[in-house]
Every structure is written in C-alpha cells, then in structure tokens.
Amino acid sequence: MKKLLLVLAFVTTICNAQKSNQTVVGEWITKDFDGNESVMVFTADHFISMNIGAEFIDGKDLMVKGGPNDGQKGLLKYELDATSFPIKIDVIAYEIKNGVPTEKGRLQGILEYLNESEMRINLNFANSREFEFTESNAISTLNLKRK
C-alpha cells in the first residue's frame, strides 16, 4: 500500500511539473474554423490582444470603433482556472469611465495545451461554457501555435 501511494505521489508530481511548464503567455498564431489566420497575444499581467481581420485590438488600450459605443475606451483581459480540465478561460471586456474599469461582458471558454507550442481554445458567444472539445463546437474552436 505504501508503494502504491508513493507511486501515485510521484506521478502526480511529474504531471504537475509538466503542467507548470506550459503557459499561455506569449504570441500565438491562430486559425479559425474557416482557415483565417490571425495573431493572439497573452501577457503576464492578463491582457489579451488580437487581430480580427485587418484590425489589431490592443487589450491594454482598447478603443471601440463604430456602433453605439464608438470612441469608448476599454480593456480586454483574460482569466484562467487551471484547476479544471480542460482549463477554464474567460475573456473579459471592460469599459473605462473616469479612469475606472467596469466589466461589460465576458466570453466563457475552455483551453487545452496540446504540447508546449500548441493549444486550442473554445470560446462561447452564447454566455455559457463548453465542457469538452467536440465536433459540434469545432466551429468556435481556435487552434493556436506559439509564434
């Protein structure tokens, strides 16, 4: 019994050490379901920046263009919950008024590291979180490769 517990403790330590080497921080190249390529940048201070089409969205200095919030300043940040599998990720939009950020919306998703230079993220625009990667949610899944 002691040997079994020792083996389990060893395996758990190795698995946790491998997970700690994986980080979302950095620049990633993504391809959406249709094959469109873009860049996603995750910073250590939890900002996320990306390009959508030809427009680059800077998470630290977001400026809304068009629509009823045209010209509004904001932030785009991310949160991870690495205690779950797959990892939970939220992308959060903040509005800045009088220098104070206020949360305005959140995309809920899941993240899975495939190896040290690849991961996939599923973001749900329906105000709910998927629990696994499936064929039915593949259209909202991004495959990312470290740049």
C-alpha positions as CSV (number, residue, x, y, z in Angstrom):
1,M,0.0,0.0,0.0
2,K,2.8,2.4,0.8
3,K,4.5,1.7,-2.5
4,L,1.2,2.4,-4.3
5,L,0.8,5.8,-2.5
6,L,4.5,6.6,-3.3
7,V,4.0,5.8,-7.0
8,L,0.8,7.9,-7.1
9,A,2.6,10.8,-5.4
10,F,5.5,10.6,-7.8
11,V,3.1,10.5,-10.9
12,T,1.1,13.4,-9.6
13,T,4.3,15.5,-9.0
14,I,5.5,14.8,-12.5
15,C,2.1,15.7,-14.1
16,N,2.0,18.9,-12.1
17,A,5.6,19.8,-13.1
18,Q,4.7,19.3,-16.7
19,K,1.6,21.5,-16.4
20,S,3.6,24.3,-14.8
21,N,6.0,24.4,-17.8
22,Q,3.0,25.3,-20.0
23,T,2.0,28.9,-20.2
24,V,-0.5,30.9,-22.3
25,V,1.8,34.0,-22.1
26,G,3.3,34.9,-25.4
27,E,2.3,35.4,-29.1
28,W,0.2,32.8,-30.8
29,I,-0.8,32.3,-34.4
30,T,-4.4,31.1,-34.7
31,K,-6.5,29.7,-37.5
32,D,-10.3,29.7,-37.2
33,F,-12.6,27.1,-38.5
34,D,-12.6,28.7,-41.9
35,G,-8.7,28.8,-42.1
36,N,-8.4,32.5,-41.5
37,E,-5.1,33.3,-39.7
38,S,-4.6,35.9,-37.0
39,V,-2.3,36.7,-34.0
40,M,-3.3,36.4,-30.4
41,V,-1.1,37.8,-27.6
42,F,-1.5,36.9,-23.9
43,T,0.6,39.0,-21.4
44,A,1.8,38.1,-18.0
45,D,-0.5,40.8,-16.5
46,H,-3.5,39.1,-18.0
47,F,-4.2,41.4,-21.0
48,I,-5.2,39.8,-24.3
49,S,-4.7,41.4,-27.7
50,M,-5.6,40.1,-31.1
51,N,-6.3,40.9,-34.7
52,I,-9.7,40.5,-36.2
53,G,-9.4,40.7,-40.0
54,A,-7.1,43.6,-40.7
55,E,-7.7,45.4,-37.3
56,F,-5.4,44.9,-34.3
57,I,-7.2,45.1,-31.0
58,D,-4.9,46.1,-28.2
59,G,-6.2,44.8,-24.9
60,K,-4.3,47.4,-22.8
61,D,-5.6,50.3,-24.9
62,L,-8.9,49.2,-26.4
63,M,-10.9,51.8,-28.5
64,V,-14.3,50.8,-29.7
65,K,-14.9,51.7,-33.3
66,G,-18.4,52.1,-34.6
67,G,-21.8,51.4,-33.1
68,P,-23.4,53.0,-30.1
69,N,-20.1,52.8,-28.1
70,D,-18.0,54.4,-30.7
71,G,-14.9,56.1,-29.2
72,Q,-15.3,54.4,-25.8
73,K,-12.1,53.3,-24.1
74,G,-11.7,49.9,-22.6
75,L,-9.6,46.9,-21.7
76,L,-9.6,43.3,-22.8
77,K,-8.3,40.8,-20.2
78,Y,-8.3,37.1,-19.6
79,E,-8.6,34.8,-16.6
80,L,-7.6,31.2,-16.3
81,D,-8.7,28.5,-13.9
82,A,-6.1,25.8,-14.3
83,T,-7.6,23.6,-11.5
84,S,-10.1,22.2,-14.0
85,F,-9.7,20.1,-17.1
86,P,-10.0,21.4,-19.6
87,I,-8.7,24.7,-18.3
88,K,-11.4,27.4,-18.0
89,I,-10.6,30.7,-19.7
90,D,-12.7,33.8,-19.7
91,V,-12.1,36.8,-22.0
92,I,-13.4,39.9,-20.2
93,A,-14.2,43.3,-21.8
94,Y,-14.0,46.4,-19.5
95,E,-15.3,49.9,-20.2
96,I,-13.3,52.7,-18.7
97,K,-15.2,55.8,-17.5
98,N,-13.5,58.4,-15.4
99,G,-10.4,56.2,-15.2
100,V,-12.3,53.3,-13.6
101,P,-12.7,50.0,-15.4
102,T,-16.1,48.3,-15.2
103,E,-16.8,44.8,-16.5
104,K,-19.1,44.9,-19.5
105,G,-19.1,41.4,-20.9
106,R,-17.4,38.0,-20.7
107,L,-16.7,35.2,-23.1
108,Q,-16.5,31.9,-21.4
109,G,-14.3,29.1,-22.8
110,I,-12.0,26.2,-22.3
111,L,-8.4,25.8,-23.1
112,E,-6.3,22.7,-23.7
113,Y,-2.5,22.6,-24.1
114,L,-1.6,20.0,-26.8
115,N,2.1,20.4,-26.2
116,E,4.4,23.3,-25.3
117,S,3.9,25.1,-28.6
118,E,0.3,24.3,-29.4
119,M,-3.0,24.7,-27.7
120,R,-6.7,25.1,-28.5
121,I,-9.3,27.4,-27.2
122,N,-13.1,27.2,-27.5
123,L,-14.9,30.5,-26.8
124,N,-18.6,30.5,-26.5
125,F,-20.6,33.6,-27.5
126,A,-23.8,32.2,-26.0
127,N,-23.0,33.2,-22.4
128,S,-22.2,29.6,-21.4
129,R,-19.1,27.4,-21.2
130,E,-18.4,24.2,-23.1
131,F,-17.1,21.3,-21.0
132,E,-15.1,19.5,-23.7
133,F,-13.9,19.9,-27.3
134,T,-16.3,18.1,-29.7
135,E,-17.2,18.1,-33.4
136,S,-20.3,20.1,-32.6
137,N,-18.3,23.0,-31.1
138,A,-15.4,22.9,-33.6
139,I,-16.6,26.0,-35.4
140,S,-16.0,28.1,-32.2
141,T,-12.6,26.4,-31.5
142,L,-9.3,28.2,-32.3
143,N,-6.1,26.2,-32.8
144,L,-3.0,28.1,-31.7
145,K,0.7,27.7,-32.4
146,R,3.3,29.6,-30.5
147,K,5.0,32.2,-32.7
